[in-house]
Amino acid sequence: MQLGEKLAARKARLGVIGLGYVGLPLSVEMAEAGFTVVGIDSDPRKVEEIRARRSYIPDVKSEALGECVAAGRLDATTDRSVLATLDAVSICVPTPLSKTKDPDVTYILDAVAAIRKHLKPGQLVVLESTTYPGTTDELIRTELEGTGLKVGRDFYLAFSPERIDPGNRTHGTRNTPKVVGGITPRCTELAVQLYSQFIDRVVPVSSARAAEMVKLLENTFRSVNIALVNELAQMCDVLGVDAYEVIDAAATKPFGFLAFYPGPGLGGHCIPIDPHYLAWKLKAHDFTARFIGLAAEVNQQMPNLVVEKVVAGLNHQGRPVKGSRILALGVAYKKDVSDVRESPALTVIRLLESKGAKVSYHDPYVPELITESGSMASTPLTEENLRLTDCVVILTDHSSFDVPAIVSLSRLVIDSRNATRGLEGRFGERILKIGAPAPFAGAVALAESA
Ligand SMILES: NC(=O)c1ccc[n+]([C@@H]2O[C@H](COP(=O)([O-])OP(=O)(O)OC[C@H]3O[C@@H](n4cnc5c(N)ncnc54)[C@H](O)[C@@H]3O)[C@@H](O)[C@H]2O)c1
C-alpha cells in the first residue's frame, strides 16, 4: 500500500518526536483519529507517565490519553529504532536560543540524525518546531539525502508550523488551521493528506521556506504589537491616561484594529524567541530586522518598569525595597498555564532580590520555581501571609485569583496585568497599575534599560 492510501485508510503508523506542549496533544489527536501512534522522547519520565496513562500537559486530559493508550493506539518510547517501523514522523523538539541569541538547532539535528539512521523509502518527515526559514531545505533535506534517498521521489519532507496556544479553551490542535509547505509538490500533497485526517483545515503553501516564514510572521506580529502597547502603557503612565481604557475603546472599531494588552514582558517558548530566529537568518544577508530588535528592546524593559513601580509604591509608604517582603503573584508566563519558560516573573524576582527584597511567590500552577538564587516553593495564599506582605506584585492574572479579596488584605498591590480593573476607586493609593493614571505623585515609572 502506498503512503497516500495508508493515510486515507488511517492504516499508516505515525510517529512524533518530542512529547512536550506541542507533541503530546498532537499524538493524542492522531490516535483519536484512529491511527497507531508512537511518541519518541529522550526523557524517560515522560515515556513512563504516558505508559501509566497520566498526562503532564494541562491541555491534554489523562482520560483522553489513557483511552488512546488502553486501545493500543498510542505508545511512547525512548528507543529511536522504532523509527524504522513508521510511515510518517512529525518532529516537535525544542528550538531555544543560545546565550548570544543564536538559534540552537541541536535538538532538531539530533532528531534528524535518528531519522536518517532508520530512513526508508516512502517515509514522510514533517518538521513542526519553529525555526529560521531554510532549516527544512538546507539542514534536514541535506542530511536525509545523505542516505542516497532522494526527496520527493524516495521520501517526503515538509514543514508545518505548530500553532498551539496552551490554555486556549476554544482553539486546540484539531480546530486550529494548519499551514503545510513541502520541499516538492508531492511532499506538500502527502503532508496535507496526513494532517487532513485529524485537523479540520489544512492550508498548503508553495514551499517549506514559506511555511517557516508564516510562523515567524505570526510570532513577530505578536511581539511587535505587544511592544507597541507596552510602550503605549509607558506613554499613558507619563500622560496620566488609562492605557486599557484607550485600547478597549480603540477595539470598538470594527476594522483595522486588533487589541493587544500591556504586561510585565514577554514569556513562553515562542514569542520572546522566534523573531530572533528570523533576525539571525537575515543577518547573514546583511539585513537588519529593525522591528524585531526594537520590539525586543521595549518588551525587555517591562520587568524593570514593574520593579520601578514597586520601588515607587514602597517609597510612598516610607519603606525601602531592601528588607521588604514582596509576594510575586503568578509566575507562569501567562494565565492558567504552568509554563515558566522565559517568564518575565523570573526577571522581576531577580531584580527585586538584587535590591535586597525578601521575595516569595504564589502560583497554583507552579509548586516549585527554580531561580538564579536557588529553588523556591509556592507560598500559600492565606490571609495571614497577605497581611505579613509589604507588597504584592501581580505578574500573572490566573482566573482562580480572587483579586478583590487579595487587594483588600494587602498593603500595596503593583498590577502589571490590569487584574485590578474596577477596584481602583475602592482602594485608591493601594493599587499601582502599569499603564494607568498614578494615584499619587512620584508613581510614574520610566523604565531604564535592563
Ligand atoms: N509551547 C508552545 O506553545 C508552542 C507553540 C507553537 C510552537 N512551538 C514550537 O514547538 C516546538 C516544541 O515546543 P514545546 O513547547 O512542545 O517544547 P517542550 O520542551 O515542551 O517539548 C519538547 C520535548 O522534546 C523532547 N526532546 C528534546 N530533544 C529530543 C530528541 N532529540 N529526541 C526525542 N525527544 C526530544 C523533550 O524531552 C521534550 O519532552 C518548539 O520549536 C516551539 O518553538 C511551541
The ligand as an SDF file (V2000), in Angstrom:
LIG
                    3D

 44 48  0  0  0  0  0  0  0  0999 V2000
    4.7500   25.5710   23.5560 N   0  0  0  0  0  0  0  0  0  0  0  0
    4.0960   26.2630   22.6650 C   0  0  0  0  0  0  0  0  0  0  0  0
    3.1470   26.9770   22.9840 O   0  0  0  0  0  0  0  0  0  0  0  0
    4.4680   26.2080   21.1990 C   0  0  0  0  0  0  0  0  0  0  0  0
    3.5640   26.7140   20.2600 C   0  0  0  0  0  0  0  0  0  0  0  0
    3.9060   26.6740   18.9080 C   0  0  0  0  0  0  0  0  0  0  0  0
    5.1370   26.1690   18.5360 C   0  0  0  0  0  0  0  0  0  0  0  0
    6.0110   25.6950   19.4620 N   0  0  0  0  0  0  0  0  0  0  0  0
    7.2820   25.1520   18.9870 C   0  0  0  0  0  0  0  0  0  0  0  0
    7.2190   23.7310   19.0510 O   0  0  0  0  0  0  0  0  0  0  0  0
    8.4950   23.1920   19.4040 C   0  0  0  0  0  0  0  0  0  0  0  0
    8.3650   22.3160   20.6310 C   0  0  0  0  0  0  0  0  0  0  0  0
    7.9630   23.1400   21.7260 O   0  0  0  0  0  0  0  0  0  0  0  0
    7.3490   22.5430   23.0590 P   0  0  0  0  0  0  0  0  0  0  0  0
    6.8020   23.7240   23.8240 O   0  0  0  0  0  0  0  0  0  0  0  0
    6.4620   21.3910   22.7790 O   0  0  0  0  0  0  0  0  0  0  0  0
    8.6850   22.0120   23.7770 O   0  0  0  0  0  0  0  0  0  0  0  0
    8.7810   21.0560   25.0550 P   0  0  0  0  0  0  0  0  0  0  0  0
   10.0810   21.3760   25.6880 O   0  0  0  0  0  0  0  0  0  0  0  0
    7.5120   21.1300   25.8540 O   0  0  0  0  0  0  0  0  0  0  0  0
    8.8300   19.5880   24.4310 O   0  0  0  0  0  0  0  0  0  0  0  0
    9.8800   19.1180   23.6890 C   0  0  0  0  0  0  0  0  0  0  0  0
   10.0920   17.6540   24.0150 C   0  0  0  0  0  0  0  0  0  0  0  0
   11.1150   17.1600   23.1380 O   0  0  0  0  0  0  0  0  0  0  0  0
   11.9130   16.2440   23.8630 C   0  0  0  0  0  0  0  0  0  0  0  0
   13.1760   16.1110   23.1270 N   0  0  0  0  0  0  0  0  0  0  0  0
   14.1750   17.0130   23.0070 C   0  0  0  0  0  0  0  0  0  0  0  0
   15.1100   16.5520   22.1590 N   0  0  0  0  0  0  0  0  0  0  0  0
   14.7030   15.3480   21.7490 C   0  0  0  0  0  0  0  0  0  0  0  0
   15.2400   14.3790   20.8630 C   0  0  0  0  0  0  0  0  0  0  0  0
   16.3630   14.6120   20.2110 N   0  0  0  0  0  0  0  0  0  0  0  0
   14.5770   13.2180   20.6960 N   0  0  0  0  0  0  0  0  0  0  0  0
   13.4000   12.9990   21.3310 C   0  0  0  0  0  0  0  0  0  0  0  0
   12.8420   13.8930   22.1630 N   0  0  0  0  0  0  0  0  0  0  0  0
   13.4740   15.0400   22.3650 C   0  0  0  0  0  0  0  0  0  0  0  0
   11.9990   16.8220   25.2490 C   0  0  0  0  0  0  0  0  0  0  0  0
   12.3110   15.8670   26.2240 O   0  0  0  0  0  0  0  0  0  0  0  0
   10.5660   17.3770   25.4310 C   0  0  0  0  0  0  0  0  0  0  0  0
    9.7150   16.4290   26.0100 O   0  0  0  0  0  0  0  0  0  0  0  0
    9.4270   24.3870   19.5720 C   0  0  0  0  0  0  0  0  0  0  0  0
   10.0800   24.6250   18.3630 O   0  0  0  0  0  0  0  0  0  0  0  0
    8.4640   25.5260   19.8420 C   0  0  0  0  0  0  0  0  0  0  0  0
    9.0090   26.7630   19.4300 O   0  0  0  0  0  0  0  0  0  0  0  0
    5.6940   25.6860   20.7920 C   0  0  0  0  0  0  0  0  0  0  0  0
  1  2  1  0
  2  3  2  0
  2  4  1  0
  4  5  1  0
  4 44  2  0
  5  6  2  0
  6  7  1  0
  7  8  2  0
  8  9  1  0
  8 44  1  0
  9 10  1  0
  9 42  1  0
 10 11  1  0
 11 12  1  0
 11 40  1  0
 12 13  1  0
 13 14  1  0
 14 15  2  0
 14 16  1  0
 14 17  1  0
 17 18  1  0
 18 19  2  0
 18 20  1  0
 18 21  1  0
 21 22  1  0
 22 23  1  0
 23 24  1  0
 23 38  1  0
 24 25  1  0
 25 26  1  0
 25 36  1  0
 26 27  1  0
 26 35  1  0
 27 28  2  0
 28 29  1  0
 29 30  1  0
 29 35  2  0
 30 31  1  0
 30 32  2  0
 32 33  1  0
 33 34  2  0
 34 35  1  0
 36 37  1  0
 36 38  1  0
 38 39  1  0
 40 41  1  0
 40 42  1  0
 42 43  1  0
M  CHG  2   8   1  16  -1
M  END
$$$$
